[in-house]
Amino acid sequence: TVSLMSHSCAANLEIVDSPARSVKFVAKRQIGKGDELTWSYTNFLLPRHNIQEKLSQTWLFDCQCLRCKDPAEFGLYYSSQKCVCGGYLSKTMEDRTMCDKCGKQVDSLTMLMEEQSMMKELSLSDTADLCALLQKLVAGQIVHPTHHIMVRLYMRLVESVARNNPDAAVLAAAVQHGPALLKVLDRLDGEEGKLLKKYRKMYSLVEFKDLVRRQEEGGLSQMEFQAKLEQLRENLL
């Protein structure tokens, strides 16, 4: 039965545990009567062109799910670079990619190599280097707040703060960009997705550490601290 289930890059089901003699799925989005049940054959955090290439090579089909048919990817433009005109390089035509606003065309291979270079730099960066890399990417104006490389960077920031005690700059960056990460995961993973739940809890730890910092620096009274802590308590548990 599982082998007959369709793939979607924005699936409504996910596997609960590692597959064995039986496979258990759980819904991670609202499923209406008559909706097709789907799960993802690949890592949904990959950019769309990587997912489509993997599906084509491994599963021998071209994905036509809602995410793949939407050039804007649910308004995130997750796989698209930003054009200098303010539009997005989201329309692919053989070996060229075109801006959806001004019509400018860019060599797709050049874009891919740029992104591979940025991803390599991110993977080699220590926690102390993340803020500098964030500033560099923002200044470069190629990637935007919900681009897949920025999302990977946000994940590193949130993880670093949740698991360690980083400096104030890393904490501030995690506080600032955590909501963008949760927004992307909500749309791509689903409101009940495991990854969204994981990073939602991590971001609550980020907010807690920022709350403690603000109190220690005299920015909050004890009463204000307790009130805000009560708001976070449910997500921290």
C-alpha positions as CSV (number, residue, x, y, z in Angstrom):
1,T,0.0,0.0,0.0
2,V,2.8,2.4,0.9
3,S,4.4,1.9,-2.5
4,L,1.3,3.1,-4.2
5,M,1.2,6.4,-2.2
6,S,2.1,9.5,-4.3
7,H,4.9,11.8,-3.6
8,S,4.5,15.5,-2.8
9,C,7.1,18.1,-2.0
10,A,4.5,19.5,0.4
11,A,3.1,16.2,1.7
12,N,0.3,15.9,4.1
13,L,1.7,12.7,5.8
14,E,5.0,11.8,7.4
15,I,6.4,8.6,8.7
16,V,6.4,8.3,12.5
17,D,9.2,5.8,13.0
18,S,11.8,4.0,10.9
19,P,10.0,1.7,8.4
20,A,9.8,-2.0,9.5
21,R,7.3,-4.7,8.9
22,S,4.6,-2.1,9.3
23,V,4.8,1.7,8.5
24,K,2.9,4.2,10.6
25,F,2.0,7.6,9.2
26,V,0.7,10.7,10.9
27,A,-1.1,13.7,9.3
28,K,0.9,16.9,9.3
29,R,-1.6,19.1,7.5
30,Q,-5.3,19.5,7.5
31,I,-6.7,16.7,5.2
32,G,-10.1,17.3,3.6
33,K,-12.5,14.6,2.5
34,G,-11.4,13.3,-0.9
35,D,-7.8,14.7,-0.6
36,E,-5.1,12.4,-1.8
37,L,-2.7,11.1,0.9
38,T,0.9,11.9,0.1
39,W,4.3,11.7,1.6
40,S,7.7,13.0,0.5
41,Y,10.2,10.7,-1.1
42,T,13.0,13.3,-0.6
43,N,14.2,16.0,1.8
44,F,11.7,18.8,1.3
45,L,14.3,21.3,2.5
46,L,16.3,20.9,-0.7
47,P,15.7,23.5,-3.4
48,R,13.1,22.5,-6.0
49,H,15.6,21.8,-8.8
50,N,17.5,19.4,-6.6
51,I,14.3,17.6,-5.6
52,Q,13.2,17.3,-9.2
53,E,16.5,16.0,-10.4
54,K,16.6,13.4,-7.6
55,L,13.0,12.3,-8.4
56,S,13.7,12.1,-12.1
57,Q,16.9,10.1,-11.7
58,T,15.7,7.8,-8.9
59,W,12.0,7.5,-9.3
60,L,11.8,8.3,-13.0
61,F,9.0,10.9,-12.9
62,D,8.7,14.7,-13.1
63,C,7.0,16.0,-10.0
64,Q,3.7,17.9,-10.6
65,C,2.8,18.6,-6.9
66,L,1.4,21.9,-5.8
67,R,4.8,23.2,-4.7
68,C,6.5,22.3,-8.0
69,K,3.7,23.8,-10.1
70,D,3.8,27.1,-8.2
71,P,6.7,29.3,-9.4
72,A,6.5,31.2,-6.1
73,E,6.5,28.0,-3.9
74,F,3.7,29.2,-1.7
75,G,4.9,32.8,-1.8
76,L,8.3,31.8,-0.3
77,Y,10.4,31.8,-3.5
78,Y,12.4,29.2,-1.6
79,S,14.4,28.0,-4.6
80,S,14.7,31.3,-6.4
81,Q,17.3,34.0,-6.2
82,K,16.4,37.7,-6.0
83,C,16.7,39.9,-9.1
84,V,18.2,43.4,-8.9
85,C,14.8,44.7,-10.0
86,G,13.1,43.3,-7.0
87,G,11.5,40.3,-8.8
88,Y,12.6,36.7,-8.5
89,L,14.5,34.5,-10.9
90,S,11.8,31.8,-10.8
91,K,11.1,30.9,-14.4
92,T,13.3,28.1,-15.9
93,M,13.8,27.8,-19.6
94,E,16.2,25.0,-20.5
95,D,19.6,26.3,-19.4
96,R,18.4,29.8,-18.5
97,T,16.4,31.2,-15.6
98,M,14.2,34.3,-16.1
99,C,13.1,37.0,-13.7
100,D,9.3,37.0,-13.2
101,K,9.2,40.8,-13.1
102,C,11.7,42.3,-15.6
103,G,12.4,39.3,-17.8
104,K,16.2,39.3,-17.2
105,Q,17.7,35.9,-18.0
106,V,20.6,34.4,-16.1
107,D,22.6,31.2,-16.9
108,S,21.2,28.5,-14.6
109,L,24.6,26.7,-14.2
110,T,26.2,30.0,-13.0
111,M,23.4,30.4,-10.4
112,L,23.9,26.8,-9.3
113,M,27.6,27.3,-8.8
114,E,27.0,30.5,-6.8
115,E,24.6,28.6,-4.5
116,Q,27.0,25.7,-4.1
117,S,29.8,28.1,-3.1
118,M,27.5,29.8,-0.5
119,M,26.4,26.4,0.9
120,K,30.0,25.3,1.2
121,E,30.9,28.5,3.1
122,L,28.0,27.9,5.4
123,S,28.9,24.3,6.1
124,L,32.5,25.3,7.0
125,S,31.5,28.2,9.2
126,D,31.9,28.0,13.0
127,T,29.2,29.5,15.2
128,A,31.3,32.6,15.7
129,D,31.3,33.2,11.9
130,L,27.6,32.9,11.3
131,C,26.7,36.5,11.9
132,A,29.5,37.7,9.5
133,L,28.2,35.3,6.9
134,L,24.6,36.5,7.4
135,Q,25.7,40.1,6.8
136,K,27.7,39.0,3.7
137,L,24.7,37.2,2.2
138,V,22.3,40.1,3.0
139,A,24.7,42.6,1.4
140,G,25.1,40.4,-1.7
141,Q,21.4,40.8,-2.4
142,I,21.3,37.4,-4.3
143,V,19.5,35.5,-1.6
144,H,16.4,36.8,0.3
145,P,15.0,36.1,3.7
146,T,13.1,32.9,2.7
147,H,15.7,31.5,0.3
148,H,16.8,28.0,1.1
149,I,20.4,29.0,1.9
150,M,19.2,31.7,4.4
151,V,16.8,29.1,5.9
152,R,19.8,26.7,6.5
153,L,21.6,29.6,8.1
154,Y,18.7,30.4,10.3
155,M,18.6,26.8,11.4
156,R,22.3,27.0,12.4
157,L,21.7,30.1,14.4
158,V,18.7,28.7,16.3
159,E,20.5,25.4,17.0
160,S,23.6,27.2,18.2
161,V,21.6,29.3,20.7
162,A,19.4,26.5,21.9
163,R,22.2,24.1,22.5
164,N,25.0,26.4,23.7
165,N,25.6,29.8,25.2
166,P,26.8,31.9,22.2
167,D,27.7,35.6,22.3
168,A,25.1,38.4,22.2
169,A,25.3,38.9,18.4
170,V,24.4,35.3,17.6
171,L,21.6,35.4,20.2
172,A,20.2,38.6,18.6
173,A,20.4,37.1,15.1
174,A,18.6,34.0,16.2
175,V,15.9,36.0,17.9
176,Q,15.5,38.2,14.8
177,H,15.5,35.5,12.1
178,G,13.8,32.6,14.0
179,P,10.3,33.7,12.9
180,A,11.2,33.6,9.2
181,L,12.5,30.0,9.7
182,L,9.2,29.0,11.4
183,K,7.2,30.6,8.6
184,V,9.1,28.6,6.0
185,L,8.8,25.3,7.9
186,D,5.1,25.9,8.5
187,R,4.4,26.2,4.7
188,L,6.8,23.5,3.5
189,D,6.6,21.0,6.4
190,G,3.0,21.6,7.5
191,E,1.6,23.0,10.7
192,E,2.0,19.6,12.5
193,G,5.3,18.6,10.8
194,K,8.0,17.1,13.0
195,L,10.7,19.5,11.9
196,L,8.5,22.5,12.5
197,K,7.7,21.2,16.1
198,K,11.4,20.7,16.7
199,Y,12.5,24.2,15.7
200,R,9.5,25.8,17.3
201,K,10.7,24.3,20.6
202,M,14.2,25.4,19.9
203,Y,13.1,28.9,19.2
204,S,11.2,29.0,22.5
205,L,14.6,28.2,24.1
206,V,16.1,31.1,22.1
207,E,13.4,33.4,23.4
208,F,13.9,32.2,26.9
209,K,17.6,32.9,26.8
210,D,17.0,36.3,25.4
211,L,14.4,36.9,28.1
212,V,17.0,36.0,30.8
213,R,19.5,38.3,29.1
214,R,17.1,41.3,29.1
215,Q,16.3,40.8,32.8
216,E,20.0,40.5,33.7
217,E,20.7,43.7,31.9
218,G,17.9,45.5,33.7
219,G,15.5,45.6,30.7
220,L,12.7,43.8,32.5
221,S,11.2,43.9,36.0
222,Q,10.7,40.6,37.8
223,M,7.0,40.9,37.2
224,E,7.5,41.5,33.5
225,F,9.9,38.6,33.4
226,Q,7.5,36.2,35.0
227,A,4.6,37.3,32.7
228,K,6.7,36.7,29.6
229,L,8.1,33.4,31.0
230,E,4.5,32.2,31.5
231,Q,3.8,32.9,27.8
232,L,6.8,30.7,26.8
233,R,6.2,27.9,29.3
234,E,3.9,25.9,27.1
235,N,6.3,25.7,24.2
236,L,9.3,25.0,26.5
237,L,7.7,21.9,28.0
